[in-house]
C-alpha cells in the first residue's frame, strides 16, 4: 500500500466513525422528541415549578406568620361574602312580615301580671 492509500483508508475510517456517531446522536434526539417524552418532560418541569413555589410560600409563611394569617383571612372573607351577606340579611328580616312592630304594640295586653 502506498502512503496515499493509507491516508485515504484512515480518512474513510474517520468518516465512518463520525457517521456512526452522528446517527447515534440523531437516534437520541429522535427519542427525546417523541411526544410521550416531551409530555413527560413537561410534567416533570411543572412538578418542579410547583414544588419550588410551594417551598417559597412555606418559607414566606414561616418568616411572617401574622401577615400570612391576615391574607388568608381576607381571602376567606372575600370568598364567603355571599354566605355572610345571606346571614346578615336573614338576621334583619322579621319572621312574620305581616306583624311588624306597630301591630305588636297594638295588640291587647295580657290580663294582669303572672304569678
DOBA-34597 format. One record per residue: residue in three letters; residue number from 1; z, y, x of N, C-alpha, C in turn. Coordinates in Angstrom, 1 decimal. Example, Ala and Ser with C-alpha at 12.3 -4.5 7.8 and 13.67 -1.06 7.14 Angstrom:
DOBA-34597
SITE code pos   n_zz   n_yy   n_xx  ca_zz  ca_yy  ca_xx   c_zz   c_yy   c_xx
SITE  Ala   1    7.8   -5.7   13.2    7.8   -4.5   12.3    7.8   -3.3   13.2
SITE  Ser   2    7.1   -2.2   12.8    7.1   -1.1   13.7    7.9    0.0   12.9
END
This chain:
DOBA-34597
SITE code pos   n_zz   n_yy   n_xx  ca_zz  ca_yy  ca_xx   c_zz   c_yy   c_xx
SITE  Unk   1    0.0   -1.2    0.8    0.0    0.0    0.0    0.0    1.2    0.9
SITE  Unk   2   -0.7    2.2    0.4   -0.8    3.5    1.1    0.4    4.4    0.7
SITE  Unk   3    0.7    5.3    1.5    1.7    6.2    1.2    1.5    7.0   -0.1
SITE  Unk   4    0.3    7.3   -0.4    0.0    8.0   -1.7    0.2    7.0   -2.9
SITE  Unk   5   -0.1    5.8   -2.7    0.1    4.9   -3.9    1.6    4.6   -4.0
SITE  Unk   6    2.4    4.7   -3.0    3.9    4.5   -3.1    4.4    5.7   -3.8
SITE  Unk   7    4.0    6.9   -3.5    4.4    8.1   -4.2    4.0    8.1   -5.6
SITE  Unk   8    2.8    7.6   -5.9    2.3    7.5   -7.3    3.2    6.6   -8.1
SITE  Unk   9    3.5    5.4   -7.5    4.3    4.4   -8.2    5.7    5.0   -8.4
SITE  Unk  10    6.3    5.7   -7.5    7.6    6.3   -7.6    7.6    7.4   -8.7
SITE  Unk  11    6.5    8.2   -8.8    6.4    9.2   -9.8    6.3    8.5  -11.2
SITE  Unk  12    5.5    7.4  -11.2    5.4    6.7  -12.5    6.7    6.2  -13.0
SITE  Unk  13    7.5    5.7  -12.0    8.8    5.1  -12.4    9.7    6.2  -12.9
SITE  Unk  14    9.6    7.4  -12.3   10.4    8.6  -12.7   10.0    9.0  -14.1
SITE  Unk  15    8.7    9.0  -14.3    8.2    9.3  -15.7    8.7    8.4  -16.7
SITE  Unk  16    8.6    7.1  -16.4    9.1    6.1  -17.3   10.6    6.2  -17.6
SITE  Unk  17   11.4    6.5  -16.6   12.8    6.7  -16.8   13.1    7.9  -17.6
SITE  Unk  18   12.3    9.0  -17.4   12.5   10.2  -18.2   12.1   10.0  -19.6
SITE  Unk  19   11.0    9.2  -19.8   10.6    8.9  -21.1   11.6    8.1  -21.9
SITE  Unk  20   12.2    7.1  -21.2   13.3    6.3  -21.9   14.5    7.2  -22.2
SITE  Unk  21   14.9    8.1  -21.3   16.0    9.0  -21.6   15.7    9.9  -22.8
SITE  Unk  22   14.4   10.4  -22.8   14.0   11.3  -23.9   14.1   10.6  -25.2
SITE  Unk  23   13.5    9.3  -25.3   13.5    8.6  -26.5   15.0    8.2  -26.9
SITE  Unk  24   15.8    7.9  -26.0   17.2    7.7  -26.3   17.9    8.9  -26.9
SITE  Unk  25   17.6   10.1  -26.3   18.1   11.3  -26.8   17.6   11.6  -28.2
SITE  Unk  26   16.3   11.4  -28.4   15.7   11.5  -29.8   16.4   10.6  -30.8
SITE  Unk  27   16.7    9.4  -30.4   17.4    8.5  -31.3   18.7    9.0  -31.7
SITE  Unk  28   19.4    9.5  -30.7   20.8   10.1  -31.0   20.7   11.3  -32.0
SITE  Unk  29   19.7   12.2  -31.7   19.5   13.3  -32.5   19.1   12.9  -34.0
SITE  Unk  30   18.2   12.0  -34.1   17.8   11.5  -35.4   19.0   10.9  -36.2
SITE  Unk  31   19.9   10.2  -35.5   21.1    9.6  -36.1   22.0   10.7  -36.6
SITE  Unk  32   22.2   11.7  -35.8   23.1   12.8  -36.1   22.5   13.6  -37.3
SITE  Unk  33   21.2   13.7  -37.5   20.6   14.4  -38.5   20.4   13.7  -39.8
SITE  Unk  34   20.9   12.5  -39.9   20.9   11.7  -41.2   21.7   12.4  -42.2
SITE  Unk  35   21.3   12.5  -43.4   22.1   13.2  -44.5   23.5   12.7  -44.6
SITE  Unk  36   23.7   11.4  -44.4   25.1   10.9  -44.5   26.0   11.4  -43.4
SITE  Unk  37   25.4   11.5  -42.2   26.2   12.0  -41.1   26.4   13.5  -41.2
SITE  Unk  38   25.4   14.2  -41.7   25.6   15.7  -42.0   26.7   15.9  -43.0
SITE  Unk  39   26.7   15.1  -44.1   27.7   15.3  -45.1   29.1   15.0  -44.5
SITE  Unk  40   29.2   13.9  -43.8   30.5   13.6  -43.2   31.0   14.7  -42.2
SITE  Unk  41   30.1   15.2  -41.4   30.5   16.3  -40.5   30.9   17.5  -41.3
SITE  Unk  42   30.2   17.8  -42.4   30.6   19.0  -43.3   32.0   18.7  -43.9
SITE  Unk  43   32.3   17.5  -44.4   33.6   17.2  -44.9   34.7   17.3  -43.9
SITE  Unk  44   34.4   16.8  -42.7   35.4   16.9  -41.6   35.7   18.4  -41.2
SITE  Unk  45   34.6   19.2  -41.2   34.8   20.6  -40.8   35.6   21.3  -41.9
SITE  Unk  46   35.3   21.0  -43.2   36.0   21.7  -44.3   37.5   21.2  -44.2
SITE  Unk  47   37.7   20.0  -44.0   39.1   19.5  -43.9   39.9   20.2  -42.8
SITE  Unk  48   39.2   20.4  -41.7   39.9   21.1  -40.6   40.2   22.5  -40.9
SITE  Unk  49   39.2   23.1  -41.6   39.4   24.5  -42.0   40.6   24.7  -43.0
SITE  Unk  50   40.7   23.8  -44.0   41.8   23.8  -45.0   43.1   23.6  -44.3
SITE  Unk  51   43.1   22.6  -43.3   44.4   22.3  -42.6   44.8   23.6  -41.8
SITE  Unk  52   43.8   24.2  -41.2   44.1   25.4  -40.4   44.7   26.6  -41.3
SITE  Unk  53   44.0   26.8  -42.5   44.5   27.8  -43.4   45.9   27.4  -43.9
SITE  Unk  54   46.1   26.2  -44.2   47.5   25.7  -44.7   48.5   26.0  -43.6
SITE  Unk  55   48.2   25.7  -42.4   49.1   25.8  -41.3   49.5   27.3  -41.1
SITE  Unk  56   48.4   28.2  -41.2   48.7   29.6  -41.0   49.5   30.1  -42.2
SITE  Unk  57   49.2   29.6  -43.4   50.0   30.1  -44.6   51.5   29.6  -44.5
SITE  Unk  58   51.7   28.4  -44.0   53.1   28.0  -43.8   53.8   28.8  -42.8
SITE  Unk  59   53.1   29.1  -41.7   53.7   30.0  -40.7   54.1   31.4  -41.2
SITE  Unk  60   53.2   31.9  -42.0   53.4   33.2  -42.6   54.6   33.2  -43.6
SITE  Unk  61   54.8   32.1  -44.3   55.9   32.0  -45.3   57.2   31.8  -44.5
SITE  Unk  62   57.2   31.1  -43.4   58.4   31.0  -42.5   58.8   32.3  -41.9
SITE  Unk  63   57.8   33.1  -41.6   58.1   34.4  -41.0   58.6   35.4  -42.0
SITE  Unk  64   58.1   35.4  -43.2   58.5   36.4  -44.2   58.7   35.7  -45.6
SITE  Unk  65   59.9   35.0  -45.7   60.1   34.2  -47.0   60.3   35.1  -48.2
SITE  Unk  66   60.9   36.3  -48.0   61.1   37.2  -49.2   59.8   37.7  -49.7
SITE  Unk  67   59.0   38.2  -48.8   57.7   38.7  -49.2   56.8   37.6  -49.9
SITE  Unk  68   56.9   36.4  -49.3   56.1   35.3  -49.9   56.6   35.0  -51.3
SITE  Unk  69   57.9   35.0  -51.5   58.5   34.7  -52.8   58.1   35.8  -53.8
SITE  Unk  70   58.1   37.1  -53.4   57.6   38.2  -54.2   56.2   38.0  -54.6
SITE  Unk  71   55.3   37.7  -53.7   53.9   37.5  -54.0   53.7   36.3  -55.0
SITE  Unk  72   54.4   35.2  -54.8   54.3   34.1  -55.7   54.8   34.4  -57.0
SITE  Unk  73   55.9   35.2  -57.1   56.4   35.6  -58.4   55.5   36.5  -59.1
SITE  Unk  74   54.9   37.5  -58.4   53.9   38.4  -59.1   52.7   37.6  -59.6
SITE  Unk  75   52.2   36.6  -58.8   51.1   35.8  -59.2   51.5   35.0  -60.5
SITE  Unk  76   52.7   34.5  -60.5   53.2   33.7  -61.6   53.2   34.6  -62.9
SITE  Unk  77   53.7   35.8  -62.7   53.8   36.7  -63.9   52.4   37.1  -64.4
SITE  Unk  78   51.5   37.3  -63.5   50.1   37.6  -63.9   49.5   36.5  -64.7
SITE  Unk  79   49.7   35.3  -64.1   49.1   34.1  -64.8   49.8   33.8  -66.1
SITE  Unk  80   51.1   34.1  -66.3   51.8   33.8  -67.5   51.8   35.0  -68.5
SITE  Unk  81   51.1   36.1  -68.2   51.2   37.3  -69.0   50.9   37.0  -70.5
SITE  Unk  82   50.0   36.2  -70.8   49.7   35.9  -72.2   50.8   35.2  -72.9
SITE  Unk  83   51.4   34.2  -72.2   52.5   33.5  -72.7   53.8   34.4  -72.9
SITE  Unk  84   54.0   35.2  -71.9   55.1   36.2  -72.0   54.9   37.2  -73.1
SITE  Unk  85   53.6   37.6  -73.3   53.3   38.6  -74.4   53.5   37.9  -75.7
SITE  Unk  86   53.2   36.7  -75.9   53.4   36.0  -77.2   54.9   35.9  -77.5
SITE  Unk  87   55.7   35.6  -76.5   57.2   35.5  -76.7   57.7   36.9  -77.1
SITE  Unk  88   57.3   38.0  -76.5   57.8   39.3  -76.8   57.3   39.7  -78.2
SITE  Unk  89   56.1   39.4  -78.5   55.6   39.7  -79.9   56.4   39.0  -81.0
SITE  Unk  90   56.7   37.7  -80.7   57.4   36.9  -81.7   58.8   37.4  -81.9
SITE  Unk  91   59.4   37.9  -80.8   60.8   38.5  -80.9   60.8   39.7  -81.7
SITE  Unk  92   59.8   40.5  -81.7   59.8   41.8  -82.5   59.3   41.5  -84.0
SITE  Unk  93   58.8   40.4  -84.3   58.4   40.2  -85.7   59.6   39.7  -86.5
SITE  Unk  94   59.5   40.1  -87.8   60.6   39.7  -88.8   60.1   38.3  -89.3
SITE  Unk  95   61.1   37.5  -89.6   60.8   36.1  -90.0   60.2   36.2  -91.5
SITE  Unk  96   60.7   37.0  -92.3   60.3   37.2  -93.7   59.7   38.6  -93.8
SITE  Unk  97   58.4   38.7  -93.7   57.8   40.0  -93.7   58.0   40.8  -95.0
SITE  Unk  98   58.2   40.1  -96.2   58.4   40.8  -97.4   59.8   41.4  -97.6
SITE  Unk  99   60.7   41.0  -96.7   62.1   41.5  -96.8   62.3   42.3  -95.5
SITE  Unk 100   62.0   43.5  -95.5   62.3   44.4  -94.3   63.8   44.9  -94.4
SITE  Unk 101   64.1   45.8  -93.5   65.5   46.3  -93.5   65.8   47.1  -94.8
SITE  Unk 102   64.9   47.8  -95.3   65.2   48.6  -96.5   65.5   47.7  -97.7
SITE  Unk 103   64.8   46.6  -97.9   65.0   45.7  -99.0   66.3   45.0  -98.8
SITE  Unk 104   66.7   44.7  -97.6   68.0   44.0  -97.4   69.2   44.9  -97.8
SITE  Unk 105   69.0   46.2  -97.5   70.1   47.2  -97.8   70.2   47.4  -99.3
SITE  Unk 106   69.1   47.2 -100.0   69.1   47.5 -101.4   69.6   46.3 -102.2
SITE  Unk 107   69.8   45.2 -101.7   70.4   44.0 -102.4   71.8   44.2 -102.7
SITE  Unk 108   72.3   43.8 -103.8   73.7   44.0 -104.2   74.7   43.3 -103.2
SITE  Unk 109   75.8   43.9 -103.0   76.8   43.4 -102.0   77.5   42.2 -102.7
SITE  Unk 110   78.1   41.4 -101.9   78.8   40.2 -102.4   80.1   40.7 -103.1
SITE  Unk 111   80.7   39.8 -103.9   81.9   40.2 -104.7   83.1   40.2 -103.8
SITE  Unk 112   83.5   41.2 -103.3   84.7   41.4 -102.5   84.7   40.6 -101.2
SITE  Unk 113   85.8   40.8 -100.5   85.9   40.2  -99.2   86.2   38.7  -99.3
SITE  Unk 114   85.8   37.9  -98.4   86.1   36.5  -98.3   87.4   36.2  -97.8
SITE  Unk 115   88.1   35.2  -98.2   89.4   34.9  -97.7   89.4   33.6  -96.9
END
